[in-house]
């Protein structure tokens, strides 16, 4: 790269992939003084404070190379985006702004808010190739992503272990990373076996089922305690949890259809009973609750915390209600 962009758009639904892309970009791109970039992070569901605007617009006598990262920038109000676009018209060699657009994709294209697509700063960034786009992980890219991340941890999978591991994962890079870190503790020689995958999968199953049991008993304090202990609060606990819950819903759906997904033997009877209790109608409500939780955050209607609270209320009603 001959020069560092004044700003970069990162458009991807997966926050972990965005974090990894920015880290790689900053590592590979020297600052004007050839020293490390100093990173600061803000969030789009909060108003950008005076500290942000000072770092963006004010350049001191001896400025430090600063990477300003705005996560979920797509949630920012239209008025804030107009101010941002105007500020970015003034170039700076010491400031690098990353605008993270964590939006869903449809038909191969990201669903950006209309007031952002019309901004001159996005048009300019596109013309300068300052826009990174990724639809996130899917069923095809998950395997190659796992292999690549495993190599960085000096891990390698035995035959069939890789397929089984991928089958236990949601399409969420943060969860993939967390589970690989767990496996690295089990594999002293770096070799991942099927029995290790069983152990990791059982831990995931226990997390979800203990969560459901707390919901059924009405013990909401334990629900929140488990979420905060088990998920990455730095990124937001909502999306990793939605990935695990979606995986569980698909397993229950397969059981109800008479299929035989791999399940740890200690959880098989409980899962079968839960699938029968929910039935097709209950599972449809479960998938709907998951989609609503994701939509409300990505549309800007709710914060992740608000959406998670609403999801737990829906699940409490769903898992507690008697069904035919």
Secondary structure as UniProt FT lines:
FT   STRAND          7..11
FT   HELIX           15..28
FT   TURN            32..33
FT   STRAND          38..43
FT   TURN            44..45
FT   HELIX           50..57
FT   TURN            61..62
FT   STRAND          66..71
FT   HELIX           73..75
FT   HELIX           78..87
FT   TURN            88..89
FT   STRAND          95..101
FT   STRAND          105..106
FT   TURN            107..108
FT   STRAND          109..110
FT   HELIX           114..117
FT   HELIX           120..127
FT   TURN            128..129
FT   STRAND          131..133
FT   TURN            139..140
FT   HELIX           141..152
FT   TURN            153..154
FT   STRAND          156..157
FT   TURN            159..160
FT   HELIX           161..167
FT   HELIX           173..186
FT   TURN            188..189
FT   STRAND          191..192
FT   HELIX           194..217
FT   HELIX           220..230
FT   TURN            233..235
FT   HELIX           237..256
FT   TURN            257..258
FT   HELIX           265..298
FT   TURN            299..300
FT   HELIX           304..320
//
